[in-house]
Amino acid sequence: MAERYDCTECTKSLYGQKYILKDDKPFCVKCFEDLFSTNCEVCQKLISCTSKDLSYKDRHWHGDCFLCFKCDRSLVDRPFATKDDMPLCIECYSSAYSSKCHACLETIMPGSKKMENKGNSWHENCFTCNCCQQLIGSRSFIQKDANNYCLACYEKQFAMQCIHCKKPITTGGVNYRDQPWHKECFVCLGCKQQLSGQRFTSRDDFAYCLDCFCNLFAKKCVSCTTPISGLGGSKYISFEQRQWHKDCFNCKKCCVSLVGRGFLTCKEDILCPDCVKDV
């Protein structure tokens, strides 16, 4: 007796009948279409197993129904794009939705390489330096007055030169007394530390950090012998060509503050009136 070969779903014999294998299981045509075939996105009719089934993102079309949404041109075996889930031929999509090149004003076709900057787009071959006309590609560039410049051309035409090293300033920089400096060139004359973003002062047109200025030029406190900067509103006491920090102006004997009070001197020392009585 011959071995049976039946449809997996309806169990009818498949001998002498058309059938379809799915996952190594045989199905008659009717069961296969009932179970697995889908309806066309356009005509809503079943796409039979004998028809060409075109699919895109879980959507299906008959070959004759897969048309451009705008011009009705067949999209079978042709590149296409989608807008709001509707298929469009490349020509219709480009005309309606693709970016226009900022330089030549022509459409940038989908799939072609384009360059973008600040909301504008260019064909790769149109993205050039406004001065030397060389392709910019992936190189660094600077935009000025809606034009793009490679760094070399920008520096030659527009960049300010550092007053110290005479080289172009392309990013950042410091302006001091109406003169441009690189941040790394604007340093303390004494210790060579960068002054950008720090408090500093000057003497004879040279810039100094506060530490160097105090060590080089500030008077010394008679009491603690450290410099008195007088910068930033800090207060100090001066008497007979001697200076004290406000916090250091104390009676030599009892250490009471003499700021705003009467005091007397005893040789090099300052004393409060009470301590003078004991001398």
C-alpha positions as a Markdown table, in Angstrom:
| # | Residue | x | y | z |
|---|---|---|---|---|
| 1 | Met | 0.0 | 0.0 | 0.0 |
| 2 | Ala | 1.4 | 3.4 | -1.1 |
| 3 | Glu | 2.3 | 5.9 | 1.7 |
| 4 | Arg | -0.2 | 8.8 | 2.0 |
| 5 | Tyr | 0.8 | 12.4 | 1.2 |
| 6 | Asp | -1.9 | 14.7 | 2.6 |
| 7 | Cys | -2.4 | 18.5 | 3.1 |
| 8 | Thr | -1.2 | 19.4 | 6.6 |
| 9 | Glu | -4.4 | 21.5 | 7.2 |
| 10 | Cys | -7.3 | 19.7 | 5.5 |
| 11 | Thr | -5.7 | 16.2 | 5.2 |
| 12 | Lys | -6.9 | 15.8 | 1.6 |
| 13 | Ser | -4.6 | 13.8 | -0.5 |
| 14 | Leu | -2.1 | 15.8 | -2.5 |
| 15 | Tyr | -1.3 | 13.0 | -5.1 |
| 16 | Gly | -1.8 | 14.5 | -8.5 |
| 17 | Gln | -2.5 | 18.0 | -7.0 |
| 18 | Lys | -0.5 | 21.2 | -6.8 |
| 19 | Tyr | 0.8 | 21.8 | -3.3 |
| 20 | Ile | 3.2 | 24.2 | -1.5 |
| 21 | Leu | 5.7 | 23.4 | 1.1 |
| 22 | Lys | 6.0 | 25.7 | 4.1 |
| 23 | Asp | 8.5 | 24.9 | 6.9 |
| 24 | Asp | 8.8 | 21.4 | 5.2 |
| 25 | Lys | 5.0 | 20.9 | 5.6 |
| 26 | Pro | 2.8 | 20.3 | 2.5 |
| 27 | Phe | -0.3 | 22.4 | 2.0 |
| 28 | Cys | -2.9 | 22.3 | -0.8 |
| 29 | Val | -3.2 | 25.6 | -2.7 |
| 30 | Lys | -6.5 | 26.6 | -1.1 |
| 31 | Cys | -5.4 | 26.0 | 2.5 |
| 32 | Phe | -2.1 | 27.7 | 1.9 |
| 33 | Glu | -3.9 | 30.8 | 0.6 |
| 34 | Asp | -6.4 | 30.8 | 3.4 |
| 35 | Leu | -3.7 | 30.5 | 6.0 |
| 36 | Phe | -0.7 | 32.5 | 4.7 |
| 37 | Ser | -1.6 | 34.6 | 1.7 |
| 38 | Thr | -2.2 | 38.4 | 2.2 |
| 39 | Asn | -4.4 | 41.0 | 0.6 |
| 40 | Cys | -3.1 | 43.6 | -1.8 |
| 41 | Glu | -2.5 | 47.0 | -0.2 |
| 42 | Val | -4.3 | 48.7 | -3.2 |
| 43 | Cys | -7.1 | 46.5 | -4.5 |
| 44 | Gln | -7.6 | 44.6 | -1.2 |
| 45 | Lys | -7.9 | 41.3 | -3.2 |
| 46 | Leu | -6.0 | 38.1 | -2.2 |
| 47 | Ile | -2.5 | 37.7 | -3.6 |
| 48 | Ser | -2.7 | 34.1 | -4.8 |
| 49 | Cys | 0.3 | 31.8 | -4.5 |
| 50 | Thr | 0.5 | 31.9 | -8.3 |
| 51 | Ser | 0.8 | 35.7 | -8.4 |
| 52 | Lys | 3.8 | 37.9 | -7.8 |
| 53 | Asp | 3.8 | 39.2 | -4.2 |
| 54 | Leu | 5.7 | 42.4 | -3.7 |
| 55 | Ser | 6.3 | 43.3 | -0.1 |
| 56 | Tyr | 7.7 | 46.3 | 1.8 |
| 57 | Lys | 7.6 | 46.8 | 5.6 |
| 58 | Asp | 5.0 | 44.1 | 6.1 |
| 59 | Arg | 2.8 | 45.5 | 3.3 |
| 60 | His | 2.0 | 43.6 | 0.1 |
| 61 | Trp | 1.0 | 44.4 | -3.4 |
| 62 | His | 0.1 | 42.6 | -6.7 |
| 63 | Gly | 2.8 | 43.3 | -9.3 |
| 64 | Asp | 0.2 | 45.3 | -11.3 |
| 65 | Cys | -0.8 | 47.3 | -8.3 |
| 66 | Phe | 2.6 | 48.4 | -7.1 |
| 67 | Leu | 2.5 | 51.9 | -8.7 |
| 68 | Cys | 3.8 | 55.4 | -7.9 |
| 69 | Phe | 1.2 | 57.2 | -5.8 |
| 70 | Lys | 1.6 | 60.4 | -7.9 |
| 71 | Cys | 2.2 | 59.4 | -11.5 |
| 72 | Asp | 1.0 | 55.7 | -11.5 |
| 73 | Arg | 4.2 | 54.5 | -13.0 |
| 74 | Ser | 5.0 | 50.9 | -12.2 |
| 75 | Leu | 7.6 | 50.5 | -9.4 |
| 76 | Val | 8.3 | 46.8 | -10.2 |
| 77 | Asp | 12.1 | 46.3 | -10.3 |
| 78 | Arg | 12.7 | 50.1 | -10.0 |
| 79 | Pro | 14.0 | 52.1 | -7.0 |
| 80 | Phe | 11.4 | 54.0 | -5.0 |
| 81 | Ala | 10.9 | 56.0 | -1.9 |
| 82 | Thr | 8.0 | 56.4 | 0.5 |
| 83 | Lys | 6.3 | 59.5 | 2.0 |
| 84 | Asp | 3.5 | 59.0 | 4.6 |
| 85 | Asp | 3.7 | 55.3 | 3.8 |
| 86 | Met | 2.9 | 55.9 | 0.2 |
| 87 | Pro | 5.3 | 54.5 | -2.5 |
| 88 | Leu | 6.7 | 57.1 | -5.0 |
| 89 | Cys | 9.0 | 56.8 | -7.9 |
| 90 | Ile | 12.4 | 58.5 | -7.4 |
| 91 | Glu | 11.5 | 61.3 | -9.8 |
| 92 | Cys | 8.2 | 62.2 | -8.1 |
| 93 | Tyr | 9.7 | 62.0 | -4.6 |
| 94 | Ser | 12.7 | 64.1 | -5.6 |
| 95 | Ser | 10.5 | 66.8 | -7.2 |
| 96 | Ala | 8.2 | 67.1 | -4.2 |
| 97 | Tyr | 10.3 | 66.3 | -1.2 |
| 98 | Ser | 14.1 | 66.1 | -1.8 |
| 99 | Ser | 16.5 | 68.9 | -0.7 |
| 100 | Lys | 17.7 | 71.4 | -3.2 |
| 101 | Cys | 21.5 | 72.1 | -3.4 |
| 102 | His | 22.3 | 75.4 | -1.8 |
| 103 | Ala | 24.9 | 76.0 | -4.6 |
| 104 | Cys | 23.4 | 74.9 | -7.9 |
| 105 | Leu | 19.7 | 74.8 | -6.7 |
| 106 | Glu | 19.2 | 71.4 | -8.4 |
| 107 | Thr | 17.5 | 68.5 | -6.6 |
| 108 | Ile | 19.7 | 66.2 | -4.5 |
| 109 | Met | 18.5 | 62.8 | -5.5 |
| 110 | Pro | 17.6 | 60.2 | -2.8 |
| 111 | Gly | 20.5 | 57.9 | -2.1 |
| 112 | Ser | 23.1 | 60.3 | -3.4 |
| 113 | Lys | 25.7 | 61.7 | -1.0 |
| 114 | Lys | 24.9 | 65.2 | 0.3 |
| 115 | Met | 26.6 | 67.6 | 2.7 |
| 116 | Glu | 24.6 | 69.5 | 5.3 |
| 117 | Asn | 25.3 | 72.5 | 7.5 |
| 118 | Lys | 23.0 | 74.8 | 9.5 |
| 119 | Gly | 19.9 | 73.7 | 7.6 |
| 120 | Asn | 21.4 | 73.9 | 4.1 |
| 121 | Ser | 22.3 | 71.0 | 1.8 |
| 122 | Trp | 24.8 | 70.6 | -1.0 |
| 123 | His | 25.7 | 68.0 | -3.6 |
| 124 | Glu | 29.1 | 66.5 | -2.6 |
| 125 | Asn | 30.7 | 68.1 | -5.7 |
| 126 | Cys | 29.1 | 71.5 | -5.0 |
| 127 | Phe | 30.4 | 71.7 | -1.4 |
| 128 | Thr | 33.5 | 73.7 | -2.2 |
| 129 | Cys | 35.6 | 76.6 | -0.7 |
| 130 | Asn | 34.2 | 79.9 | -1.9 |
| 131 | Cys | 37.8 | 81.1 | -2.4 |
| 132 | Cys | 39.9 | 78.3 | -3.8 |
| 133 | Gln | 37.0 | 76.2 | -5.2 |
| 134 | Gln | 38.5 | 73.0 | -3.8 |
| 135 | Leu | 36.2 | 70.3 | -2.5 |
| 136 | Ile | 35.7 | 70.6 | 1.3 |
| 137 | Gly | 34.5 | 67.1 | 1.8 |
| 138 | Ser | 35.1 | 66.0 | 5.4 |
| 139 | Arg | 37.8 | 68.7 | 6.1 |
| 140 | Ser | 37.2 | 71.4 | 8.7 |
| 141 | Phe | 35.7 | 74.6 | 7.3 |
| 142 | Ile | 34.3 | 78.0 | 8.5 |
| 143 | Gln | 31.2 | 79.6 | 7.3 |
| 144 | Lys | 31.1 | 83.4 | 6.8 |
| 145 | Asp | 28.3 | 85.5 | 5.2 |
| 146 | Ala | 26.6 | 82.2 | 4.0 |
| 147 | Asn | 29.8 | 81.2 | 2.2 |
| 148 | Asn | 32.0 | 78.2 | 3.1 |
| 149 | Tyr | 35.8 | 78.6 | 3.4 |
| 150 | Cys | 38.5 | 76.0 | 4.0 |
| 151 | Leu | 40.7 | 76.9 | 7.0 |
| 152 | Ala | 43.6 | 78.0 | 4.9 |
| 153 | Cys | 41.6 | 80.5 | 2.8 |
| 154 | Tyr | 39.6 | 81.8 | 5.8 |
| 155 | Glu | 42.8 | 82.5 | 7.8 |
| 156 | Lys | 44.3 | 84.2 | 4.8 |
| 157 | Gln | 41.3 | 86.5 | 4.2 |
| 158 | Phe | 39.6 | 87.0 | 7.5 |
| 159 | Ala | 41.3 | 85.8 | 10.6 |
| 160 | Met | 42.9 | 88.2 | 13.1 |
| 161 | Gln | 46.5 | 87.8 | 13.9 |
| 162 | Cys | 47.7 | 87.3 | 17.4 |
| 163 | Ile | 49.7 | 90.4 | 18.6 |
| 164 | His | 52.3 | 88.1 | 20.2 |
| 165 | Cys | 53.0 | 85.2 | 17.7 |
| 166 | Lys | 51.6 | 86.9 | 14.6 |
| 167 | Lys | 49.7 | 83.8 | 13.6 |
| 168 | Pro | 46.0 | 83.7 | 12.7 |
| 169 | Ile | 43.4 | 83.3 | 15.5 |
| 170 | Thr | 40.8 | 80.8 | 14.2 |
| 171 | Thr | 38.9 | 79.8 | 17.4 |
| 172 | Gly | 38.4 | 81.7 | 20.6 |
| 173 | Gly | 41.1 | 84.1 | 21.5 |
| 174 | Val | 41.4 | 87.0 | 24.0 |
| 175 | Asn | 41.0 | 90.7 | 23.4 |
| 176 | Tyr | 43.1 | 92.9 | 25.7 |
| 177 | Arg | 43.4 | 96.6 | 25.3 |
| 178 | Asp | 41.9 | 96.3 | 21.8 |
| 179 | Gln | 44.6 | 93.8 | 20.7 |
| 180 | Pro | 43.9 | 90.1 | 19.8 |
| 181 | Trp | 45.8 | 87.2 | 21.5 |
| 182 | His | 45.6 | 83.5 | 21.3 |
| 183 | Lys | 44.6 | 82.2 | 24.7 |
| 184 | Glu | 47.8 | 80.2 | 25.0 |
| 185 | Cys | 49.8 | 83.4 | 24.1 |
| 186 | Phe | 48.1 | 85.6 | 26.7 |
| 187 | Val | 50.3 | 84.7 | 29.7 |
| 188 | Cys | 51.7 | 86.3 | 32.9 |
| 189 | Leu | 55.0 | 88.0 | 32.2 |
| 190 | Gly | 56.4 | 86.5 | 35.4 |
| 191 | Cys | 55.4 | 82.9 | 35.6 |
| 192 | Lys | 54.1 | 82.4 | 32.0 |
| 193 | Gln | 50.8 | 80.9 | 33.3 |
| 194 | Gln | 47.8 | 81.5 | 30.9 |
| 195 | Leu | 45.6 | 84.4 | 32.1 |
| 196 | Ser | 42.5 | 83.7 | 30.1 |
| 197 | Gly | 39.6 | 83.2 | 32.6 |
| 198 | Gln | 41.7 | 84.4 | 35.6 |
| 199 | Arg | 42.0 | 87.6 | 37.5 |
| 200 | Phe | 45.0 | 89.6 | 36.5 |
| 201 | Thr | 46.4 | 93.1 | 36.5 |
| 202 | Ser | 49.0 | 95.0 | 34.6 |
| 203 | Arg | 52.1 | 97.3 | 35.1 |
| 204 | Asp | 53.9 | 99.2 | 32.4 |
| 205 | Asp | 51.5 | 97.6 | 29.8 |
| 206 | Phe | 52.5 | 94.1 | 30.8 |
| 207 | Ala | 50.0 | 91.6 | 32.2 |
| 208 | Tyr | 50.7 | 89.7 | 35.5 |
| 209 | Cys | 48.8 | 87.1 | 37.5 |
| 210 | Leu | 47.9 | 88.3 | 41.0 |
| 211 | Asp | 50.5 | 86.2 | 42.7 |
| 212 | Cys | 53.4 | 87.5 | 40.5 |
| 213 | Phe | 52.2 | 91.1 | 40.7 |
| 214 | Cys | 52.0 | 90.9 | 44.5 |
| 215 | Asn | 55.4 | 89.2 | 44.8 |
| 216 | Leu | 57.1 | 91.7 | 42.5 |
| 217 | Phe | 55.5 | 95.0 | 43.2 |
| 218 | Ala | 53.2 | 94.9 | 46.3 |
| 219 | Lys | 54.2 | 96.3 | 49.7 |
| 220 | Lys | 54.7 | 93.8 | 52.5 |
| 221 | Cys | 52.6 | 93.7 | 55.6 |
| 222 | Val | 54.7 | 94.8 | 58.7 |
| 223 | Ser | 53.1 | 92.0 | 60.8 |
| 224 | Cys | 52.9 | 88.9 | 58.6 |
| 225 | Thr | 55.4 | 90.0 | 55.9 |
| 226 | Thr | 53.2 | 88.8 | 53.0 |
| 227 | Pro | 52.3 | 91.1 | 50.1 |
| 228 | Ile | 49.4 | 93.5 | 50.3 |
| 229 | Ser | 47.8 | 93.5 | 46.9 |
| 230 | Gly | 45.1 | 96.1 | 47.5 |
| 231 | Leu | 43.2 | 94.5 | 44.6 |
| 232 | Gly | 39.6 | 93.5 | 44.5 |
| 233 | Gly | 38.7 | 96.1 | 47.2 |
| 234 | Ser | 40.8 | 94.5 | 49.9 |
| 235 | Lys | 41.5 | 97.0 | 52.7 |
| 236 | Tyr | 44.8 | 97.8 | 54.4 |
| 237 | Ile | 46.2 | 100.2 | 56.9 |
| 238 | Ser | 49.0 | 102.6 | 56.1 |
| 239 | Phe | 50.9 | 104.6 | 58.8 |
| 240 | Glu | 54.3 | 106.4 | 58.5 |
| 241 | Gln | 55.2 | 104.5 | 55.3 |
| 242 | Arg | 54.4 | 101.2 | 56.9 |
| 243 | Gln | 51.4 | 99.0 | 55.8 |
| 244 | Trp | 49.3 | 96.3 | 57.5 |
| 245 | His | 46.6 | 94.0 | 56.3 |
| 246 | Lys | 43.4 | 95.0 | 58.0 |
| 247 | Asp | 43.3 | 91.7 | 59.9 |
| 248 | Cys | 47.0 | 92.2 | 60.9 |
| 249 | Phe | 46.6 | 95.7 | 62.4 |
| 250 | Asn | 46.5 | 94.5 | 66.0 |
| 251 | Cys | 48.0 | 95.5 | 69.3 |
| 252 | Lys | 51.5 | 93.9 | 69.6 |
| 253 | Lys | 50.9 | 92.9 | 73.2 |
| 254 | Cys | 47.2 | 91.9 | 73.6 |
| 255 | Cys | 46.4 | 91.4 | 69.9 |
| 256 | Val | 43.2 | 93.4 | 70.0 |
| 257 | Ser | 42.3 | 94.9 | 66.6 |
| 258 | Leu | 43.2 | 98.6 | 66.3 |
| 259 | Val | 41.2 | 99.2 | 63.2 |
| 260 | Gly | 39.1 | 102.4 | 63.8 |
| 261 | Arg | 40.6 | 102.8 | 67.3 |
| 262 | Gly | 43.3 | 105.0 | 68.8 |
| 263 | Phe | 46.8 | 103.5 | 69.1 |
| 264 | Leu | 50.3 | 104.5 | 70.1 |
| 265 | Thr | 53.7 | 103.4 | 68.8 |
| 266 | Cys | 56.5 | 102.0 | 70.8 |
| 267 | Lys | 59.6 | 101.8 | 68.6 |
| 268 | Glu | 58.5 | 99.5 | 65.8 |
| 269 | Asp | 55.4 | 98.2 | 67.6 |
| 270 | Ile | 51.8 | 99.5 | 67.7 |
| 271 | Leu | 50.0 | 99.2 | 71.0 |
| 272 | Cys | 46.5 | 99.9 | 72.2 |
| 273 | Pro | 46.1 | 102.7 | 74.9 |
| 274 | Asp | 45.6 | 100.1 | 77.7 |
| 275 | Cys | 48.8 | 98.2 | 76.9 |
| 276 | Val | 50.8 | 101.4 | 76.7 |
| 277 | Lys | 50.1 | 102.0 | 80.4 |
| 278 | Asp | 52.0 | 98.8 | 81.2 |
| 279 | Val | 55.1 | 99.7 | 79.3 |
